[in-house]
């Protein structure tokens, strides 16, 4: 499926028209995750696709599908400085089990932290700004060398994710959501099929895991992301809502 052009003199993806993006999304809407990943790699070209993962409680299945297609696709991991030690250990365990060959751990800009969060309490006073300097800005820099990226959002997670397409524009690049059209039961079945370990925090009652200050336990009757920014209107860190507003 040829939806984007590339020439030897233009290493950056020439974004297709909105109509062609819609056509690609329609063609892949019912495709299996590995088919979506293969098509994303074909559309973007060699070395121009990455996967962005938090290595959270629901991250393993997408990474496993990607490794099944090509374990050398770069995996970008944001270490915000506020992660649980269990998340770092989970990253290392999955990297070894799935044979990933290019996991890139990126960090916030120290000068931005010194300027805006010297006391490490920005998460409390202004969580949106905390997410911006610790997640959104570092990821924008990391994605500058790619034409497309894979992420693990699913429609069943609800909120702003309930109607996500399989393929969408993200500023200067394309964003692929290979698990968008899977139900929770299908994701859990894939988790078992791949023989994946659970995130260590899952057994402790954490249904969704992000940064320590903004993550709490949740019950089975609550939504998949109920423990994130509990008691606030905030439901997203900004990676999926603000990233394309930043000049890369």
N, C-alpha and C positions, 0 to 999 in steps of 0.2 A: 504494500500500500504506500504509494508515493505521495505524501502530503506536504513535504517541505523540501526545498531545494538547497543544494550546497555546491560550491565551486572551490577549486584549490586555492583561490585568492580570498575566499570568504569562509574562514573556519567557524564563524558563529552562525547558528541556525538562522535561516531566513524564515521568519514566522509565516505560516500559511494564513490565508484569509479566515475570517470568522466562519464562513460557510464551510470551508474545508476542515476546520477544527470540529465543527458540529458534525460533519460527516464521519470523521474519525471517531468521535465520541459515540455516535449512533452505531457504527460498525462494531465497536468494542463493548457496548453496554452490557451485553450478556456473555462476553468472553470470559474464559477462565483466567485466574491471576497470571499464570505463567505465559498465556498467550498475550496478555496486555503488556507484560514486561518485555517479551520478545519484540513486540511491535514498537514499544517505546525505544528500545535500543536501536531498532532499524531506522526509525524516524529521525532520531537525533544523530546517529552515526557513531563510529568507534571513539570511545573515550569521552563522549559528550553527555553521558547519562550517569546520574548517581542516585543513591537511595539515602534519604534522610531518616534517621531513627533515633528515638529517645531511649531505646532498649528498656521500655516500660513493660507493664504487665500484659499488653496486647501487641507487642512489637515482633515477637519471634516468628509468627506465621509468615508475614510479608518477607522477612529476611530469608526464611527457609525457601520460599518460592523463588526469590531472586537467586539464591545460591544454586538452586536446581537448574536455573537457566544459565547463569554465569557468575561464579563466586568471585570473579575479579572486578565486578562492577563496584566502584568506590562506595563505601558506606560512610556518611558524614554523621558524626555523633557530637552533640553539643554538651560540653561539660561546663555548666553554668557557675560552678563553685559552690552550689547549694545542693548537690545531688546526694542521695543516700549511698552509703558504701555498698549496699546490696546491689544497686543499679550498676555500679562500676564492675562489680564481680560478675554480674549477669552478662554484661557486655563481653567480658573476657571468656566466659564459659560458652556463649553462643558463637563467638568468633572461632574458637577452637573446634567446637562440635560441627559447625557448618563449613569449615574450611575457608573462611573469608580471607582474602589476601590483601585487602586494601581498606582497612577501617581507619578513618581519619578523625581523631579527636580534636575538636576546636574549642577555643576558649574566648571569653570576652576580652576586649581591649583593656589592658591595665590602666591606661590613662583615662578612659571613660569611667572605669570603676572608681578611680581616685577622685575624679571630678564630681561624680554624681552619687556615689555610694561608699564614701570613705568609712562610714560607720556601720556599713552592712545592715542597715535597717530600711532601705528603700522599699523592700518587699512589703513592709507594713504601712508606710506613709503613701506610697504611690506604686502599687503593684504593676500597673501598665508600663511605667517607665523602667521598672526593674526588669520586666520581661523584654523590653525593647533593647536595653544595653547588654543583657546577658544572653538573649536568644536571637532576637530578630536581626540586630546589626551584625553579630558574628556569622550568622547563617547567610546573610546577604553577601558578605565577603567570600564565604566558602563557595557559594554557588556561582560566583563570577566566571568560573572556568567551565561551566556546564550549560547545555542547551535545554536540558530537561531533568526532572527529578521525580522520584517515586516516593510516595508516603503512604502511611497505613490507615488513613481515616476510613471509617465505615458509616454507612447511612444509619445503621441501627444505634449508633451512639447518640443520635438525636441532636437537638439544638440546631446550631448552624450547619451541622453535618448531615442533616436528614435528607437533603436533596442534592448532595454533591454529585457532579458528573464523574465519569471515569477519566475524562481528559478535559483539561481547562487551561486557559492562558494564565500565566503568572508573571506579569510584567514582560521582561525580555525573553522569557522561556516558557516551556510547557510543563505542566504538572500532571502527573498520572496517579490515579487512585485505584490500584489494582484490586483492592478488597472492597471497594465501594458497594458493589451489588451482592455481597455475601451476607447471609444472616449469621447471627451469633452461633447457631448450631453448626453451621458449615465451617466457621472459623475454628470452633472447638474441635470438630472432627479432623480438620487439617493439622491442628496442634498435636493430636494423638497420632495421626498417620506419620508425621515427621519425627515422632518420638522426642518432642521438645520439652525441656525442663520449664517449670513455672518460675516466674520471677519470685525471688525469696520473700518479697513483701506481701505477696498475694495471700499466703497462709497466715499473715498477721492482720488481715482484714483490710488491706489496701487494694481496692479494685482498680484504681488508676493511680500511677505514681509519677510525680513530677519533682519539683524542688521541695526540699524538706519543709520550709516555713509555710508553704501554700498547699500542702497535701495532708489530708486527714483520712481516717478510716471511713468506710462506707458499709452499709448493710446490703444484703441481697435484694431487698425490696426497692432500693434506690437505683438511679440510673448509673450507667457504666462510669461516668465521670463525676458523680456526685461529691466525691471527696476532694475535688480540685477547686480552690478558692471558695471554700464553703462560706456561706453567708454573704457572698458578694454577687453582684450582677455579672461579674466577669466570668466567662466560660472558655475563653481562648487566650493563648499567650501572645498572639499576634503573628505568628509564623504564617498562618493561613488567612489572615485578614489585613495585615499591614506590610508584609514583605515586599509586595510589588510597588509600594509607595516610596521605597528607599532608593536613592540613586546609587547604582552599583558601579 
